[in-house]
Amino acid sequence: MKPLIPKMTSNFRLNHLSLLCFIPLFLPRSTAVDILKSGQSINDTQVIVSAAEKFELGFFTQPKSSSFKYLGIWYKSLPDYAVWVANRDNPILNSSATLKFNTDGNLILVNQTGEVFWSSNSTSSLKSPIAQLLDTGNFILRDSNSQSDNHVWQSFDYPFDTLLPEMKLGWDSKTGLNRKLTSRKNENDPSSGEFSYEVNTDGLAELVVRKANKTMFRGGPWFGDGFTRRRSTGGIFIYNSSYEISFSYNAPDNNPSRVVLDASGSVEHSIWSEEEKGWRKTYTFEGSGCNDYDLCGNFGLCSSVLVASCGCLDGFKQKSTQNFSDGCVRKDEKICREGEGFRKISDVKWPDSSGKSVKLKMGIENCETECLNDCLCLAYGKLEIPNIGYACVTWFNKLVDIRFVRDVGTGDDIFVRVAASELEWSERRKSIIVPVVVPIVSVIIFLALITLFIVRNVRRRAEDNGVGITEDLIHENELEMPIGLIEAATNNFSISNKIGEGGFGPVYKGRLPCGQEIAVKKLAERSRQGLEEFKNEVLFISQLQHRNLVKLLGFCIHKEETLLIYEYMPNKSLDYFLFDNGRRCLLHWQMRIDIIIGIARGLLYLHRDSRLRIIHRDLKVANILLDSEMMPKISDFGIARMFGEGQMETKTNRVIGTYGYMSPEYAMEGFFSFKSDVYSFGVMVLEIVSGKRNQGYFIHSQHEMNLVGHAWKLWNEGRSLELVDGVLGDQFQEYEALKYINIGLLCVQAHPRERPIMSSVLSMLENDNMSFIHPKRPGFNGERFLLYDIDSSLDDKSTPTSNNVTITLLDDGR
């Protein structure tokens, strides 16, 4: 069928995480004019400059230290990134290079022996050729007697990875070319990569990114005022099935502008900012979240608030509860002349509209009837074709890649075919609801006004205290990263990139295009953590900024993959050193003190100084990461909880944490507070000082004790220095060691009210003249069987205890 009217929906957002990091590629060279005439040439020490000196054409090497030589075009004022490359897949190696004309007037690129590495390959023969670099960045070939718009060849017809203003993507009947962007292999290799960005003309025209022949994500069909409604007023679509279907854009001002398809498959529109002296992204179009093609399968419907979630179209149910990408199936299959009808779904991106899955017919009077008369018709929609009129679009075979749009009024309506039973149920609901609603609507309005008044006051007080509604703290897709970027960074999750595994799942090391190293946590199917912990991590840690907290760079949900992306910590976690006999000696005394104080400062920030006031609930040495300077950073906020101002304690029926670090009131009764974290901190202090795990056994008078009980016993007997790690030798002063042991024991006292708050803890840590305080008996002072007794009591009875607390133990090293 003929190509149909295009439309584009775009999910444009700022994404500071995948900014390209460039290195200077170009060497100083002599300046030339904008025209290269017959008989002239330029070598690798010369350039051509456009008339208004906006663009420059010449030679460069990439990587800079290599001998790979390319002919390219770049912004003259910004010689750091080529916007067009002639010989991207055929560099000149270890030789000088020359651009000149051949005998039929074509441009050719040769090395010092005359071997041709690239040619303009125009079919027209020119007797008096001229090559001209225009101020648009277009390099054209024409006859000397012709105007610039009457060229026989232009670089704009052979895009690199960059779209410039006035440059077009799509099909042109004059040249027979279907122009598209092709990504680089990587940021240091301009050769052709795996991704393309193009206008799909097989069906309803739309912008699409493909990996080879596989669709990764698409903008959605475009028509009418689609660009205006979708916040991209600079976009221009030309549609005429006889001569052109193309997309281009206008620059908003005179500043340099570009649209780049990067090596990971993301499309990034940037404008040069003189104030920032860098490229400022105006939007990013990428396959993350609901933009991930066919994320929810056939008849699925994707929506996104914080993370992407899959549902089903009206009249359908999920095919599999285990794998949402399997799509949905009809609740009732009677949809062929069985009294069926249509359900309207508003504000969506239309489904995949390519190939034989879609048909278009002018006029909308009989749209619904014609779809009903064809049992294979699944849905229909209506569109307005500019300067032509209205048309009806019908879908067949499948309905995939449908999503709710972010902003109301920017999406389209689709009418989905459903069985008569679904329509009857809808009518029954109406017949029940309408008589009931009318009498009570005034009551509802009255209650709503009261509720609104209360909520506003509560929110105002909460905001004054630095606490907001957590779902409002993250804008949609602010941290969402495309799977292509993560796969490229981790070499497709290569086993050689795997650096560890915890309760969440495996962890991989990666490198973003700009060179930043990252750690990617991949949720394993067997993981005891789920979507709630994942959301919790994203909600909290993205809002926290402190030098002793690990930084979350982004997240990704792709089909069954759930990923968290962090800054990479080269020295792994604290337990990697502390509990290894060979590495523990690397933790000298001052380093241990710095780690303890760093953890305390991060914890004080969570409890008192952050706007959220957070209880971590799973503090342990495995969740303390170490950067290149051995600075500690608290990580893993999957089970953290936020407290409001004045809130001191709460209770849960689902106790989650790690045995040995949980406070007794939390493990036994489900009560947790800031003092729960203080208890965990105290355990870590004793472990750091001693180099021993709390879960270890220590014999006292034929009784087995854990580290906490052992430390308290030694303190009462005046033998506390025996607790200090033997590998430290004489590195420490006795008073200082006793101070840290004393603080650790004060933090693990059995009753929460006896434990100091973190501000007091930090004050004691930094006080060189602290007077010792006799600690009271600690909680869990050695009888590890206490927790097992609870478990055994549950096993012996048919009903649980009155506390009704579920204890979930998480692995170390998570």
N, C-alpha and C positions, 0 to 999 in steps of 0.2 A: 504493500500500500504506500501511498504518498506520505511524505513527512507531514506531520500536523503542527498545529499552533503550539509554540513553546511557552513555558511558564517556569519560573524559578522560585523556589523557596530556599532561603538560606538561613543557616544558623550561624550568625556571625557573632563573634565574641572576642574580647581581648584574651590573649593567651601568652603571658610573659614567659612560660616555661620552655617553649620551643623556639625562642629567638635564635636566628642563625648567627653564628660567631664567625666573622670573616677575618682573614689575614691579608695584608697588602700583597697584591699579585703583580703589580706593574712597576716597571722601571722607568726612570726619567728618560724622555726621548724628545727629539725635535718636533716642532709643530708644523702641520701642513694645513692646506685649505680644505674646503668641504668637498671638492671635486677631484676625481682622478680621471685624467683624459687619456685618449688613445696614445700609446707609446710611452706612458708614464707607469711607474710602479712604486710601491713602498716596501721597505724591508723592515726587519724587526727592531730598528731603532727609530722608526718614523710612525706618525699617526695621521689620520684624517679627522678633522674637527668640523662639526656642523656649523652652519652660518652664525647662529646665535650662541655658539659655544656651549650647547647643552650636552651633546654627546660626543664621544670620541671612539674611533675605530683604530685598532692596532693589534699588536701581538702581546701575549702574556704566557707565563708558565704556571702550571698548577699540578701538584703542589709547588710552592715557590722555590723550594730547594731542588726540584727535579729538573730533568731535561725535556719534559713534555711541553711542546710549544703549540699554542692555539691562536687562531685569529678570532677576535671578538669585538663586541661593542659594549661600552659602559657609560654611565653618567660621568661627564668630564670632571665635575666637582667631587665625585665620589668614586675614585678608582679602586674600589675594593671588591666589586662583584660584577661579573659580566652578565648583561641582560640578553645577549645573543652570542652564540659561538658557531662558527662555520664548520670546523672540522672536529666536532666534539668526540666522534668515535674513531678519529684517525689523526692523532697528534703527530707533529713532526718531532723526531727524536734526534738529539745530538747533532743538530744542523742549523744553519741560518735559514730564514724563511723569507719568501717574497710573494707579494700579491701583485698580479699584473693581468693584462689582457692576452688572450690567445688570438689566433688568426681569424676566427669567426666572430670576435667581439665578446666572447664570454670571459668572465673573471675566473682566474685559476690561482691556486695556492701551490707553490712549488718549494722544494728544498734546494740546497746548493748544487745538487746534481741535475736539477730539472725535473725530478719525479713529481707528478701531480698528486696532491693530497686532498684537494677539494676543487669543485668547479660549480659555477652558477647553473650550468646545464640548460640555458635558455635555448628553445628551439628556433628562435629568431636569430638571423645573422645580421650583425651590425657592422657597417663600414666605418662609422665614426662614433665608437662607443664612449659613453661617459658613465662613470660610477659616482654616485652622490650620496653623502650622508645627510639626511634631513634632520631637522630639529625635533622630529617625533621619535628619533632613534631608528627610523627605517633606512636601510641601505638599499638603494635602487640602481638598476642598470637600464639605461635608455640611450637613444640616439641623440647626438648633439643638437639636432634640429627639433627635438620633441620637448614638450613640457614635462615637468616632474610627475604629473599624474598619468602620463602616457608611457609607462615603463614596460619593459619586456620581462623583467624579473625584479623581485623585491625580497628582502630578508624577512619581512612580516609574513610572507607565505610559508616560511619554514621556521616556526617558533622553536625556541630553546626551552627553558623551564620558566620563562618570565613573560607575562603579558603586560604590555605598556599601554598607556592611554592611546586610543584610536586604533590600536592593533586588534585584529579580529580572530576569534575562534569559530570554527564551523565550516560549512560547505559553501563553495563558490563555483558556479557553473563555468565561469570564464577560464579558470585554471584547472577545474576538475579536482581541486584539492579539498580535503577535509582537515583543516588546520587544528592542531591540538598541542598542548604543552606536554613535554615529556620530562620527567624528573631526572635529576642527576643520580649517578650511582651512589655517591655520598658527597659530603661537603668539600672534599678534597679531590674529587674525581668528576669532571663535567661530562663524562660519557653517559650514554643513555641508561636510565634506571628502569625500575619495574612499573612505575606509575604513570598514568596519563590523565590529563584534565581536558575534557572535550564536550562538545555539544552533541547529545544523542539526537539523531534525526530519524530514527526508526520508531515511529509512533509519535507521541506528543513530545516535542523538542524540550530538552532539559539539560542542565549542566550535570556532568557525572564524572566521578573519579574512578578509574579502573586500574586493577593490577593485572597486567596481561589482558585477558579477555573477561576477567571476573570483576563485576561491579562491586566496589567497596562502599560507596555512598553517593547519593544523588541529591540535587536540589529540589526535585519535584517539577512537574510540568509548569510552564510559565505562559501566561496570557494576560491580556488587558493591562491593568495597573499593578500587575504582580510585583514588580520591583519596588514601586512606591509603597505598597502595603507591607513589604518585607524589609523595609529600612535600608534599601540599597538604591537610592535615587540616581546614582551615577550609571547604573546598568542600562545597556541598550541592546535589545534584541531586534534583528531584522529577519522577517519571515516572508519569503516568497518561494513557493515550492518549485518555481520554474528557474530561478537564478541564484537565490542566496538564502541560507539559513545560518545566521551568525550571532555571536555575542561579542560585545565590546564594552568599554566603559570610558567615561570622561574623568579627567583629573579635576578635583574640586578647586584647585588653585594652581599657581605656577610652581609649586614645590615638586621635586622629584617624587614619582609615585610608581608603584609596581605591584603586580600580583604574581606570587611565586608558588609553584608547586614544588615543595621540598622533597628531600629524599625519603621521607617517611610517608608521603602521600597526603599531607595537609596542604591546603591552599590558603596562603596568607597574603592579605592586602595590606600594604604598608605605605606610609607617606613619610618623607624625610622631615625631621624636625630640627630646625636650626637651634632652637632653645636647648633641646636635649642632646644635640649632636649625635643623633642616631635615628634608626628607622622606627617609627611609631606605628604599631599595628592598629588598623581601623576595624578589621574583622578577620576571623579565621573560619574557614569552611573545612570541616574534617569529619571523619567517620567515628565519632565517639558517642557513646550513649545511644539515644534513639536515632541518631543519624547513621548508625551502623546498619548497612543494608540487610534487609530481611532478618532483623534481630529477633522478631517475634513470630516468624513463620507465617504460613498461609492463614488468612482470616484473623491474624493477630493485630493488636492495636497497642502501640507503645506510648507511654506517657512518662514525663520526667519532671520531678520537683527538685530533689537532690540527686538521685541516681535514676537510671532508666529502669522502668518496670513494665512488664508485659501483661496485657489483658486480652480480651477477645471482643470482636465486634458484636453488636446486639444480635441475639439469636444464635450465638455460638458458645462453645465451652472449650476449655483447654483439652488438647489431645492427650497430653502427658503432664502429670503434676511434678515429674522429676526434671523434665527438659522443656522449658517454655519455647525454645526455638523450634520445637516440633509443630508449633502452631495450634490451630483450633479446628474443631469440627462442628457441624450443625447439631443443634439440639433436636431438631425435627427435620428429616430429609425430604419431607413432602413439599417440594417447591416447584413442581411442574404442573400447572393448571389445576392446582388443588386449593385455590382460593388465597394463594400467597399474596404478599404485597411488599412494601418497602419501609425500612426504618431510616430516618434521616440522622446522620452524624455530622456535627458542625465543627468548624475550626480544626480541620485536619490537613495534613499534606496528603494529596491524592496518592493512591497506590502506584506501583510500578506501571508505567504506561508505554511500554516499548513493545515492538514486534506485533504478534498476533493477539496479544492480550487486550488490545484496545481498538475501538473503532470510533470514528467521528462522522457525524451527519449534520448538515445544516438544518436549522430549525429546532425548536424545543417543544412544539405543540404536542407531539405524540411520543415524546421521549419515554415516559413511563410505560405506555401501552406497548410500544415496540420492544422494550426490554422484557415485559411480561410474556409477550408472544414467542419469545425465543427462550426455551428452557435452559440454554447454556449461558444466558446473560446473568451475571452475578450482581452487578450494580450499575448505576448511571450517575452522571453529574452534568451540570449545565455550565457553559462558559460563554463569554462574549468575545468575539473576534474583532479586534480594532478595525474600523472602516469597512467591516463586512456584515456583521450581525451576530445573532446568537446561534449556538450549535449544541448538540447533544453528544456526550461522550459515554460510551458503554464499555464495560470490562468483561472479559471472559477468562476462562481457565483458572485464574488465581487472583487473589487480592493480597499482595505482599507489600511490605515496607510502608505501612500507614502509621502515622504518628500524630498525636495532638500537637499543634503548634504552641509556641511559648506564649505569644501575646494574642488575646482575644481579638478577633476581627481581622487577623492576618492570614487565616487559613481559609479553606473552602469547604463546601458541603458535599457530601456523597450520600446517595440513597442506596442502601444495601438490601438485597432481596432476602426476605425471611419467610418462614412458613406461616400458614394461617393461624396456627396455635399460638405463635408468638404475638401476632396482631390481636388475637382474642384476649390473651393475657393482658396485653397493654390496655385494651378497652375495658376489661374487667377492673383493672386497677383504677382507671379513670372513673368508672361508675361508682366505685367505692370511695375514692378519694374526694371527688368533687362535693358530694353532699356533706361530707364530714368537715372539709376544709372551710367551707363558707361560713358556718356558724362560729368557728373558733379563730378565724383569721384576725379579728380584732384583738383577741386575747394574745395571739402569737406576736402581733406587732407590739403590743404593750410590753410583753415579756422581753421581746428583743431589744426594745429601747432601754429597759432597765439593765439587761445584760450588757448592752453596749456601753452604758454609763459605767458599770462596774469594771468591765474589762479595760476600758480606757484608763480608769484610775489605777487599776492593778498594774497595767503595762507602764503607766507613767512612773509609778513608784519603783517598779522593777528596773526601768531604764535609768532612773536616778541612782539606783544602787548598782548599776553596771551589769544588770542581768536582763537579757531579752529572750524572746521566743527563739529557741534554737533553730527551727526550720527557716527563720528569716535571716539567720546569720550567714548563710551561703547562698549566693545567687546561682541560678541554674548554669551548670557547665563551667563555672568559674575555674575549677581545678580539673575538669574532665579532660583526659588525654586520649588520643586515638590509639587503637591497638597497633596500627602500623608503626607508629613512633616507638612504642615499647618493644615490639618485636625486633625492629632494626637496632635498637639500643642494646638489647640482650642477645643479639645473634640468634633470634628465634628461640629464646629460652634454652640455649645450648647447655649441655651438661657441664661444659668447661666454664660457664659463667655462674654456675650454682655455687653459692658461698655458705649455705646453711639451710636449716629447716627447723621450724618451731611448731607451736600449736596451731598457728594460722595456716602454715603450709611452707613450701620451699621459698627460699630467698635467692634472687639472682642479682649479680652485679651487671650494670649497664653503663652506657655513655650516650648522652644526648648529642644531637648534631653540633651544638655549640661547645662540646668538650666536657660538659659537667658530668661527673660520675654520679650514678644513682644506684639505689638498692630497691629492687622490686619484690614485694611480698605477694605471693600468689596463693589465693585461698584454695586449699586442697579440698577434694570432695569429702574426705574423711574428717575434715576439721570439725571440731566441736564449736567453733565460732560460726556465725552466720551473718545475714544481712544487717541485723540490728547492731552487732558489734562493728561491722564495716561502716555503717552510717555514723555510729558514735565516733569512730576514729576520725572520719572526715569532718564531722561537725565541730568537734572540739579542737583537734590539733591544728586545723587550718586557721583557727582564730587566736592561737597562742604564739607569742613571739618572745623568746627568752634564750639566752646563750646556753642554758643548761637543759633545753628541751629540744628533741630532735625535730627537724623541719620536714613537714609533709609537702612534697612538690606537686602531687596530683594523684588522681585515681583513674581507673578504667574498668568499665563493665562491658565485656564483649562476649555475647552468647553465654556460654557457661563459665567464662573466665571472670574472676573478680580480683583486681589488682590494686595495690597501694604502692605509690612511688615516693621514696624518701631520698634525702641527701645521703650519700654514701659515707659510712663510717669505716675508715680503713683499719681501725684497730678492734673491730668487732665489739663484743659485749664484755662487761667486766668479769663475768664468770669464766670467760675464755682464758683469762690470766689468773684469776684469783684461786680457782680450784684445780689448776694444773701444776703438778709438782715441778715441771720443767720451766714453766713461764712465770710462776708466782714470784720468783726472785727479781723479776723485772719491775715489780711494783715496790719501789723503795718507800721508805716511811713518809717522806714529804709528799710523794705522789699520792699515797693513800689518804693523807690528810686533805690534799687538794680535791680529791675525788669526793670525800665525805662532805666537805664544805660546798662543793659545786652542786651535789645532790640536794643538800639542805636549801640552797638558794633557789634552785628550780622548784622545789616543793613549796617553799614559802610563796613563790610567785603564783603557783597554782591555788594555794589556800587563801591568800590575802590580796595579792597585787594584780591578778588578772581580772578582766571585766567579767569572767564567767564564774570564778571561784569553784574550783574543781577538786573532787576527791578522786584519786587515781584508782584505788582499790586493788591494784596488782603490782605494787612496787616490789622488786626483787632484783638481785644483781644481774640476772639474765636480761632484764629490761633497762639496764643502764649501758648505753652505747658509748664508745670512746672514739673521739676524732683523732686526727693526725697528731695532735699535741697532747693526747690522753685526757682531754677535757671531757667530763661526763655529761651525757645528755639523756634525760628521761624519755623513754619511748613506750609505745603500746598503750593507747588510750581506749582500747576496744570496750572495756567495761567501766570506764570512768563515769562519774555522775556529777551533775552540776548542782550547787547549793545556792539558794538565794540569800540575800543579806539577812542576818538574824537567824537563819536556819542552822541548827547545830547537829541534829541527828535525825535519821530516818531508818526505816526497816524494810527489808526485802524478804520474800519467800524463796528467792533463787540466789543462793550464795555462790559466787563465782570468784575464784582466786587460786592461789598456790599455797598448799599446806606448808606450814613453817613460817610463813610471812603474814598470815591472817591473824588479826587480833581475836582474842577469845570471844568477845561480845558479838563479833561479826560471824565467826565460824559456828558458834553455838546457838545464837538466837537471831541472827540476821540483821542486827543493829550495826549501822556503820556511820561514821562521822569523820571529821578531819583527824581525830585522834586515832582512827584506824590506820591512816597513812603514817602517823607518828610511830605507831607500833612497828609497822613494816620497816620504817627507817631505822629504828633501834636495832632490829635484827640485822640489817645490812651493816650497820656500824660495827657490831660485834663480829660479823663475818669478815669484814675488811681488815679489822685489827688482828684477828686470829688466823685468817687464811683458811678457816674451816667452815663447812656447811652447817647450818643450824640443824639439819636432819641427821647429822652424825650422832654417834653414841659415845658418851663419856661415863665412866664407871665411878660412882661415889658410894662407898659403903654398900657394895653389892647391888646398887640401884643404877639403872641406866638412865642417863639424862641427855637431853639435847644441848645444843650450844648455849641457849639462853639460860637453862637451869644450871649448866656447868659454870657459866660466868658468874651467876648470882651466888653459887656455892663458894667459888674462889674468893669473891668479894667479902663475904661474911667471914671467911677464914683468913683474910689478910694476904692472900696469895694471888691477887689479880694479875700480877705481871707474868704469871705462868701462862696466861691466856694469849699473850702476844706471839705472833708468828715467829717461829724460830729462825726463819731465813733472814730476818731483819737484823740479827746480831745486836750490835751496839749503836744502831742508827738513830735511836730515839732516846728522849729523856724520860725518866721514870714518871715524873709529874704529868707530862703530856700524855703518855700512854694511859695512866690511871684516869686522867680527865675524860678521854674518849670512851673508855670502858664505862665510867660512871654515867656519862650522857646516854650511852647505849642502853644501860640498865634502867635509867629513869624513863626512857621512851617505851620500854616493854613491860612496865608495871601492869598488874592485872586489871585494875579499874581505870577506865578512861579518864576520870577526873584527876587521877594522880599523875598522868602523863603531861609533860609540858606541851605548849603549843609551839609551832615551828619558829615563830619569831623569837621565843625564849631559847629554843634549841640553838638557833644560829647565833644568838647573843652569847650563849655559853661556849660554843665552839670557837668564837673569835675572842674570847676573854682569856688572857694569859694569866689572870690571877683568880680564877674561879675557885670558890670554896666547894669542897666535895659535899654532896648530899647523899645521905644513906638511902638507897632505893628500897622500896617495898617489894614484896614477893612478886615475881613476874607471872604473867599469864602463860599457860602451857610451859611450865618450868621443867619440862623434861619428859613428862608422861605422854609420849606420842600415842599411847593406846587410848587416850581420851577420845580421839576422833574415831578410832576403830570401835570403841564401846558404843558410840552413837550408831554406827553402821550395824553392829551386831544386834543392837536392841531392835532396830527396824526389821532385821531378818527374822527375829524370833516372834514377831507379832504380825498379825494380819493387817493392822492399821498403823499408820505412822504416829509418832509422838505428837503432843499438843503443839509443839513449836512449829510443825509443818514447814521445816526449812529444807530445801534441796541444796546439797553441797556438790558443786562441780569443781573438780581439781584440774587445773591447767598445767601442762608440761612445763618444766624449766626450759629456757631457751626459746621461748615463744617469740 
